[in-house]
Amino acid sequence: MSTTSESLPKVALNEPWEPAFPPAPVSVRAPGIGRRTGAFVWRLLTPAVAIAAFLALWEIAPRTGLVDEVFLPPFTTVIGAFADLVGSGGLADHLAASLSRALVGFSVAVVVAVPLGVAIGWYKPVADLLNPILEVFRNTAALALLPVFVLILGIGETSKIALVIYACTFPILLNTISGVRTVDPLLIKSARSLGLPSYRLFQKVVLPAAVPTIFTGIRMAAASSILVLIAAEMVGAKAGLGYLVTASQLNFRIPDMYAGIIAISLVGLVFNGILVSVERRLSRWRADR
């Protein structure tokens, strides 16, 4: 059926058009909040579930006879021994001894390796001079040199700190060299075209771009400092977490031995968490941060 123009409503051209029915109210919600919250909760729950499952297996396996309870006590027994060590102050003494050695050696390695890595990565004559000797020593395991350090520096604190310095230097050094050499050449050319002097080029372009790679080496060195130090303390020491583990094993205090191992793991986690936080503060320019 055709509709004539007479049946259509007449609307003045200068009057605004209004709909016959008002639109339904639209709820305003920040986009992605629910998705981000769910992702955050999932990131928290996933490791928590894995850790809880591992601890439950540790608790159940000795009590059900899957493993010998003498050699692997239940988790609650180990936690009791851990609490006893904390209460008696013994764990604090061993922890202080290990941390002092690890932090001194690690700090010296950072102070030495980062500037040296920048020099090797940026200046070709320095790289040509030092690369041969670096290739020799970086393939030599730190623990293989423990007898050498003990013979030259004695069995005291100096040999342990020197071993930590040696173990930490190469991860930091090699990653610093890689970070400096892999800076985007366009960034360097752009900075030079703007007339930046060399020291400002390092400060504003090279070092910020190399920070993520440098911190990868620093985190690897932090783990190496703890592992190498624990091994050194097991060989010859009168205090430290490595000594605690070895002495507990020899005296057949198995729960104390596992408590020392847990303490070593916690130290590593805290150390790594601190370094990750520092890296994020220094890498705030990155888009993914």
C-alpha positions in Angstrom: 0.0 0.0 0.0 1.4 3.4 -1.0 1.7 6.1 1.6 0.8 9.6 0.4 2.6 12.7 1.7 -0.6 13.8 3.4 -0.5 10.9 5.9 3.1 11.7 7.0 3.5 13.9 10.1 4.6 17.4 9.4 7.8 18.5 11.2 9.1 22.0 11.2 12.5 22.3 9.7 13.8 24.5 12.5 12.6 22.3 15.4 14.9 19.6 16.8 13.7 16.1 16.3 13.0 14.1 19.4 12.4 10.3 19.5 9.0 9.0 20.5 10.5 6.9 23.3 13.4 8.0 25.5 16.5 5.8 25.2 17.2 3.2 27.9 19.8 4.3 30.4 23.3 3.0 29.5 25.5 1.8 32.4 28.9 3.3 32.3 31.7 0.9 33.3 35.4 1.3 33.0 36.5 -1.0 30.1 38.7 -3.9 31.0 38.6 -3.5 34.8 36.9 -6.9 35.3 39.3 -8.5 32.9 42.4 -7.0 34.6 41.1 -8.0 38.0 40.6 -11.6 36.9 44.0 -11.7 35.3 45.6 -10.4 38.5 43.7 -12.9 40.7 44.7 -15.7 38.3 48.4 -14.7 38.5 48.2 -14.9 42.3 46.3 -18.1 42.5 48.3 -20.1 39.9 51.6 -20.2 41.9 49.7 -20.5 45.2 47.9 -23.6 44.0 51.2 -25.2 42.7 53.0 -24.4 46.0 50.1 -25.7 48.1 50.0 -28.9 46.1 53.8 -29.4 46.6 53.6 -28.8 50.3 50.6 -31.1 50.6 52.5 -33.9 48.8 55.5 -33.2 51.1 53.3 -33.6 54.1 51.4 -36.7 53.0 54.2 -38.7 51.4 56.2 -39.4 54.6 53.0 -40.0 56.7 51.7 -42.6 54.2 54.9 -44.4 53.8 55.7 -43.3 50.2 59.1 -42.2 51.5 61.0 -42.9 54.7 60.0 -40.3 57.3 63.5 -40.5 58.8 65.1 -39.0 55.7 62.2 -36.8 54.6 60.2 -35.5 57.6 56.8 -34.1 57.0 56.5 -30.4 56.2 55.0 -29.6 59.6 58.0 -31.2 61.4 60.4 -29.1 59.3 58.5 -26.0 60.0 58.7 -26.8 63.7 62.4 -27.1 63.4 62.6 -23.9 61.5 60.6 -22.1 64.2 63.0 -23.6 66.9 66.0 -22.3 65.0 64.4 -18.8 64.7 63.5 -18.8 68.4 66.9 -19.8 69.5 68.7 -17.2 67.4 70.8 -19.8 65.6 69.2 -19.2 62.2 69.8 -15.5 62.5 73.5 -16.0 63.2 73.9 -18.3 60.2 71.8 -16.0 58.0 73.9 -12.9 59.0 77.1 -14.7 58.2 76.0 -15.8 54.8 74.3 -12.5 53.8 77.4 -10.5 54.8 79.6 -12.6 52.6 77.2 -12.8 49.7 76.4 -9.0 49.7 80.0 -7.9 49.9 81.0 -10.2 47.0 78.0 -9.3 45.0 78.4 -5.6 45.5 82.1 -5.7 44.5 81.2 -7.7 41.4 78.6 -5.2 40.3 80.9 -2.2 40.9 83.6 -3.8 38.8 81.7 -5.7 36.1 79.2 -3.0 35.0 81.8 -0.3 34.1 84.2 -2.9 32.6 81.3 -4.4 30.5 80.4 -0.9 29.2 84.0 -0.3 28.2 84.4 -3.6 26.5 81.0 -3.3 24.7 81.6 0.3 23.5 85.3 0.6 22.8 86.7 -2.0 20.4 90.4 -1.6 21.5 89.4 -2.6 25.1 87.4 -5.5 23.7 90.4 -6.7 21.6 92.7 -6.5 24.6 90.5 -8.3 27.2 88.5 -10.8 25.1 91.1 -13.5 25.1 91.5 -13.7 28.8 87.8 -13.4 29.4 87.2 -16.4 27.1 89.6 -18.4 29.2 88.2 -17.6 32.6 84.5 -17.5 31.8 84.5 -21.2 30.9 86.1 -22.1 34.2 83.6 -23.0 36.9 83.9 -21.1 40.1 83.7 -24.1 42.3 86.6 -25.7 40.4 88.7 -22.8 41.6 87.7 -23.1 45.3 90.8 -25.1 46.2 92.9 -22.4 44.5 91.2 -19.6 46.4 91.6 -21.6 49.7 95.4 -22.2 49.0 96.1 -18.6 48.1 93.8 -16.7 50.5 93.3 -19.2 53.3 90.1 -20.8 54.6 88.7 -17.7 56.2 86.3 -15.0 55.0 88.6 -13.7 52.2 88.5 -16.8 50.1 84.7 -17.1 50.3 84.2 -13.5 49.3 86.7 -13.8 46.5 84.9 -16.9 45.2 81.6 -15.0 45.2 83.1 -12.1 43.4 84.5 -14.4 40.7 81.2 -16.2 40.3 79.2 -13.0 40.1 81.5 -11.1 37.8 81.0 -13.0 34.5 77.2 -13.1 34.3 77.1 -9.3 34.9 80.0 -8.6 32.6 78.8 -10.7 29.7 75.2 -9.3 29.9 76.5 -5.8 30.2 78.6 -6.2 27.0 75.6 -7.7 25.2 73.3 -4.9 26.4 75.6 -2.2 25.2 76.3 -3.8 21.9 72.6 -4.4 21.1 71.4 -0.8 21.6 69.4 0.3 18.6 71.9 2.1 16.2 69.1 4.5 15.2 68.9 5.7 18.7 72.6 6.4 18.8 72.6 8.2 15.5 69.6 10.3 16.5 71.3 11.3 19.7 74.5 12.2 17.9 72.6 14.2 15.3 71.2 16.2 18.2 74.7 17.1 19.3 74.8 15.1 22.5 78.3 14.7 24.0 79.6 11.2 24.7 78.9 11.3 28.4 75.3 12.4 27.8 74.9 9.7 25.1 75.8 7.1 27.7 73.6 8.6 30.3 70.5 9.2 28.2 70.6 6.5 25.5 73.1 3.7 26.0 72.7 2.9 29.7 68.8 3.1 29.8 68.5 0.9 26.7 71.0 -1.6 28.2 69.4 -1.7 31.7 67.1 -4.7 31.1 69.9 -6.9 29.8 72.3 -5.7 32.5 69.7 -6.6 35.2 69.3 -10.0 33.7 73.0 -10.6 34.4 72.7 -9.1 37.9 69.8 -11.4 38.8 71.8 -14.4 37.5 74.8 -13.2 39.5 72.6 -12.9 42.6 71.6 -16.5 42.3 75.2 -17.6 41.6 76.4 -15.7 44.7 74.1 -17.7 47.0 74.8 -21.1 45.4 78.5 -20.7 45.3 78.7 -19.3 48.8 76.6 -22.2 50.2 78.9 -24.7 48.5 82.0 -22.9 49.9 80.5 -22.9 53.4 79.9 -26.6 53.2 83.6 -27.2 52.6 85.1 -24.9 55.3 83.2 -22.6 57.6 82.0 -22.3 61.2 78.9 -20.3 60.4 76.5 -19.8 57.6 73.6 -21.5 55.9 75.8 -23.9 54.1 77.5 -24.9 57.3 74.1 -25.3 59.0 73.0 -27.7 56.3 76.2 -29.8 56.4 76.4 -29.8 60.2 72.8 -30.9 60.5 73.3 -33.7 58.1 76.5 -34.9 59.9 74.7 -34.8 63.3 71.6 -36.5 61.8 69.4 -33.5 62.6 67.4 -34.0 59.4 64.6 -31.5 60.2 67.2 -28.8 60.8 68.9 -29.6 57.5 65.6 -29.1 55.6 65.0 -25.9 57.6 68.3 -24.6 56.4 67.4 -25.5 52.8 64.1 -23.6 53.2 66.0 -20.6 54.6 68.3 -20.6 51.5 65.3 -20.7 49.2 63.7 -17.8 51.0 66.9 -15.7 50.8 67.0 -16.3 47.1 63.4 -15.3 46.6 63.8 -12.1 48.6 67.0 -11.2 46.8 65.4 -11.8 43.4 62.3 -9.8 44.4 64.4 -6.8 45.4 66.3 -6.8 42.2 63.1 -7.1 40.1 61.8 -4.0 41.9 64.9 -2.0 41.3 64.9 -3.0 37.7 61.3 -1.8 37.3 62.1 1.5 38.8 65.1 2.0 36.4 63.1 0.8 33.4 60.0 2.9 33.8 60.6 4.3 30.3 59.7 0.9 28.8 56.2 0.8 27.3 55.4 -2.6 28.8 56.1 -1.6 32.4 
